[in-house]
């Protein structure tokens, strides 16, 4: 487990799949994700089996939030598309439990995963892509230290319209500098 102040990151278990299917079948949750079709439990089980064959560093993690004396699953996240030579990876996150939206849990989870990526995995760069029409996510990434790196024009088609996709990234030295400033 990887602990933060209000959250922890834990391994995904088979019994979590029903919860994931519930989250990803909610159109509001799916809005900021690359998936656009509802998903079945069979599809999620197939994903889980494939996920278990990946490098452990590339396996996503559950995000759990402390609630009273218990832990509640609120989403999942992970690093993927590792480039070991350049020491870089891409970050993905989803807060599926809408009761935990707009309370800073996404920023805290990202900050925790950045620490893991830079301190434990010795990455030099972590990047992500975000839809330009998702200002809440963009603000979350900026608060965690990501900077705008580029734009893929009209790279997303959603509900009859084209939208840009933004590339954002953070370097280990920027992250370390941000930590020193906030310490």
The 8 nearest C-alpha neighbors of each residue, nearest first, counted from 0:
[[1, 9, 8, 2, 7, 10, 60, 61],
 [0, 2, 8, 7, 9, 3, 111, 115],
 [3, 1, 7, 0, 6, 8, 4, 111],
 [2, 4, 6, 7, 5, 111, 1, 107],
 [3, 5, 6, 2, 7, 107, 65, 64],
 [6, 4, 65, 3, 64, 7, 104, 107],
 [7, 5, 64, 3, 63, 4, 65, 2],
 [6, 8, 2, 63, 1, 3, 62, 9],
 [7, 9, 62, 1, 61, 0, 60, 63],
 [10, 8, 0, 61, 60, 7, 11, 62],
 [11, 9, 60, 61, 12, 8, 59, 0],
 [10, 12, 61, 60, 9, 15, 13, 59],
 [13, 11, 14, 15, 10, 16, 47, 61],
 [12, 14, 15, 16, 11, 47, 44, 17],
 [13, 15, 12, 16, 17, 18, 11, 19],
 [16, 14, 13, 18, 12, 17, 19, 11],
 [15, 17, 19, 18, 14, 13, 20, 43],
 [18, 16, 20, 19, 15, 21, 40, 14],
 [17, 19, 21, 16, 20, 15, 22, 14],
 [20, 18, 16, 22, 21, 17, 23, 15],
 [19, 21, 17, 23, 18, 22, 24, 16],
 [20, 22, 18, 19, 24, 23, 17, 25],
 [23, 21, 19, 95, 25, 20, 24, 18],
 [24, 22, 20, 25, 29, 21, 19, 28],
 [23, 25, 37, 21, 22, 20, 26, 38],
 [24, 26, 23, 28, 22, 27, 29, 21],
 [27, 25, 29, 28, 30, 24, 23, 35],
 [26, 28, 30, 25, 29, 31, 24, 23],
 [29, 27, 25, 26, 30, 95, 23, 22],
 [28, 30, 26, 32, 27, 31, 23, 25],
 [31, 29, 27, 28, 32, 26, 35, 33],
 [32, 30, 29, 133, 28, 33, 130, 129],
 [33, 31, 29, 34, 30, 35, 28, 93],
 [32, 34, 35, 31, 29, 30, 155, 130],
 [35, 33, 32, 36, 29, 37, 23, 30],
 [34, 36, 33, 29, 37, 32, 30, 26],
 [37, 35, 34, 38, 24, 29, 23, 26],
 [38, 36, 24, 35, 23, 39, 25, 34],
 [37, 39, 24, 20, 36, 42, 40, 23],
 [40, 38, 42, 41, 43, 20, 37, 24],
 [39, 41, 43, 42, 44, 20, 17, 38],
 [42, 40, 44, 39, 43, 45, 38, 46],
 [43, 41, 45, 39, 40, 44, 46, 38],
 [42, 44, 46, 40, 45, 41, 47, 39],
 [45, 43, 47, 41, 46, 42, 40, 48],
 [44, 46, 42, 48, 43, 47, 41, 49],
 [47, 45, 43, 49, 44, 48, 50, 42],
 [48, 46, 50, 44, 45, 49, 43, 51],
 [47, 49, 45, 51, 50, 46, 44, 52],
 [50, 48, 46, 51, 47, 52, 45, 53],
 [49, 51, 47, 52, 48, 53, 46, 58],
 [50, 52, 48, 49, 53, 47, 58, 55],
 [51, 53, 50, 49, 54, 48, 55, 58],
 [54, 52, 50, 51, 55, 57, 58, 49],
 [53, 55, 57, 56, 58, 52, 51, 50],
 [54, 56, 58, 57, 53, 51, 52, 59],
 [57, 55, 54, 58, 78, 79, 53, 120],
 [58, 56, 79, 54, 55, 78, 53, 59],
 [59, 57, 55, 56, 50, 53, 77, 60],
 [60, 58, 77, 76, 57, 75, 78, 61],
 [59, 61, 10, 9, 76, 75, 11, 8],
 [62, 60, 75, 9, 8, 11, 74, 10],
 [61, 63, 8, 74, 75, 73, 72, 7],
 [64, 62, 72, 71, 7, 6, 73, 70],
 [65, 63, 6, 71, 70, 5, 66, 72],
 [64, 66, 70, 5, 69, 6, 67, 71],
 [65, 67, 69, 70, 68, 64, 71, 5],
 [66, 68, 69, 65, 70, 64, 71, 5],
 [69, 67, 66, 65, 70, 71, 64, 5],
 [68, 70, 66, 67, 65, 71, 64, 63],
 [69, 71, 65, 64, 66, 63, 72, 68],
 [72, 70, 63, 64, 73, 65, 66, 69],
 [73, 71, 63, 62, 74, 64, 61, 70],
 [74, 72, 96, 63, 62, 94, 95, 71],
 [75, 73, 94, 95, 62, 93, 61, 72],
 [76, 74, 61, 62, 60, 93, 92, 94],
 [77, 75, 92, 59, 60, 91, 93, 61],
 [76, 78, 59, 91, 60, 90, 79, 58],
 [77, 79, 90, 89, 57, 88, 91, 59],
 [78, 80, 57, 89, 81, 88, 90, 77],
 [81, 79, 88, 89, 82, 78, 57, 87],
 [82, 80, 88, 79, 87, 83, 89, 86],
 [81, 83, 87, 85, 84, 86, 88, 80],
 [84, 82, 86, 85, 81, 87, 122, 88],
 [83, 85, 86, 82, 87, 81, 122, 123],
 [84, 86, 87, 82, 83, 123, 124, 122],
 [87, 85, 122, 83, 123, 84, 82, 124],
 [86, 88, 124, 82, 122, 85, 125, 81],
 [89, 87, 81, 125, 80, 79, 78, 82],
 [88, 90, 126, 79, 127, 78, 125, 80],
 [91, 89, 78, 127, 77, 126, 79, 125],
 [90, 92, 76, 77, 78, 89, 127, 93],
 [93, 91, 76, 75, 77, 94, 90, 74],
 [92, 94, 74, 75, 95, 76, 91, 32],
 [95, 93, 74, 73, 96, 75, 92, 105],
 [94, 96, 74, 22, 93, 73, 97, 28],
 [95, 97, 73, 98, 94, 99, 74, 22],
 [96, 98, 100, 99, 95, 94, 28, 73],
 [99, 97, 96, 100, 73, 101, 95, 102],
 [98, 100, 97, 96, 102, 101, 73, 104],
 [99, 101, 97, 102, 98, 94, 104, 96],
 [102, 100, 103, 99, 104, 135, 105, 98],
 [101, 103, 100, 104, 99, 105, 106, 98],
 [104, 102, 106, 105, 101, 107, 100, 139],
 [103, 105, 107, 106, 102, 108, 99, 100],
 [106, 104, 108, 107, 103, 109, 139, 94],
 [105, 107, 109, 103, 139, 108, 104, 143],
 [106, 108, 104, 110, 105, 109, 111, 103],
 [109, 107, 105, 111, 110, 106, 104, 112],
 [110, 108, 112, 106, 111, 107, 113, 105],
 [109, 111, 107, 113, 108, 112, 143, 106],
 [110, 112, 108, 114, 109, 113, 107, 3],
 [111, 113, 115, 109, 114, 110, 116, 108],
 [114, 112, 116, 110, 115, 111, 117, 109],
 [115, 113, 111, 117, 112, 116, 118, 110],
 [114, 116, 112, 119, 113, 118, 117, 111],
 [117, 115, 120, 113, 114, 122, 119, 118],
 [116, 118, 121, 122, 114, 115, 120, 119],
 [119, 117, 115, 121, 114, 116, 120, 122],
 [120, 118, 115, 121, 116, 117, 114, 122],
 [119, 121, 116, 122, 117, 118, 115, 56],
 [122, 120, 117, 118, 119, 116, 123, 86],
 [123, 121, 86, 117, 87, 120, 116, 124],
 [122, 124, 171, 86, 170, 87, 121, 117],
 [125, 123, 170, 87, 122, 169, 171, 126],
 [126, 124, 88, 169, 89, 87, 168, 170],
 [127, 125, 168, 89, 167, 90, 169, 88],
 [128, 126, 90, 89, 167, 166, 168, 129],
 [127, 129, 166, 165, 167, 164, 130, 126],
 [130, 128, 165, 164, 131, 127, 166, 137],
 [129, 131, 164, 132, 133, 165, 163, 31],
 [130, 132, 163, 164, 133, 165, 129, 162],
 [131, 133, 130, 134, 162, 163, 164, 129],
 [134, 132, 130, 131, 135, 136, 137, 31],
 [135, 133, 137, 136, 132, 138, 131, 130],
 [136, 134, 138, 137, 133, 139, 101, 140],
 [135, 137, 139, 138, 134, 133, 140, 129],
 [138, 136, 134, 140, 139, 135, 141, 133],
 [137, 139, 141, 135, 136, 140, 134, 142],
 [140, 138, 136, 142, 106, 137, 141, 135],
 [141, 139, 143, 137, 145, 142, 138, 136],
 [140, 142, 145, 138, 144, 143, 139, 137],
 [141, 143, 139, 144, 140, 138, 106, 145],
 [142, 144, 140, 141, 110, 106, 145, 139],
 [145, 143, 141, 142, 140, 146, 169, 174],
 [146, 144, 169, 141, 168, 140, 167, 143],
 [147, 145, 167, 168, 148, 141, 169, 144],
 [146, 148, 167, 149, 166, 168, 145, 165],
 [149, 147, 167, 166, 146, 168, 150, 165],
 [148, 150, 166, 165, 147, 151, 167, 164],
 [149, 151, 165, 164, 152, 166, 163, 148],
 [152, 150, 164, 163, 154, 165, 153, 149],
 [151, 153, 163, 154, 150, 164, 162, 155],
 [154, 152, 163, 162, 161, 155, 151, 164],
 [153, 155, 152, 163, 151, 164, 162, 156],
 [156, 154, 162, 161, 153, 163, 157, 164],
 [155, 157, 161, 160, 162, 159, 154, 158],
 [156, 158, 160, 159, 155, 161, 162, 35],
 [159, 157, 160, 156, 161, 155, 35, 162],
 [158, 160, 157, 156, 161, 162, 155, 153],
 [161, 159, 157, 156, 158, 162, 155, 153],
 [160, 162, 156, 153, 155, 157, 154, 163],
 [163, 161, 153, 155, 154, 156, 160, 131],
 [162, 164, 153, 152, 131, 154, 151, 155],
 [163, 165, 130, 151, 131, 129, 150, 154],
 [166, 164, 150, 129, 128, 131, 149, 130],
 [165, 167, 128, 149, 148, 150, 127, 147],
 [168, 166, 147, 148, 146, 127, 126, 145],
 [167, 169, 126, 145, 146, 125, 127, 148],
 [168, 170, 145, 125, 124, 146, 126, 173],
 [171, 169, 124, 173, 172, 123, 174, 125],
 [170, 172, 123, 174, 173, 124, 175, 117],
 [171, 173, 175, 174, 170, 176, 123, 169],
 [174, 172, 176, 170, 175, 171, 177, 169],
 [173, 175, 171, 177, 172, 176, 178, 170],
 [176, 174, 172, 178, 177, 173, 171, 179],
 [175, 177, 173, 179, 178, 174, 172, 180],
 [178, 176, 174, 180, 175, 179, 173, 181],
 [177, 179, 175, 181, 176, 180, 182, 174],
 [178, 180, 176, 182, 177, 181, 175, 174],
 [179, 181, 177, 178, 182, 176, 175, 174],
 [182, 180, 178, 179, 177, 176, 175, 174],
 [181, 179, 180, 178, 177, 176, 175, 174]]
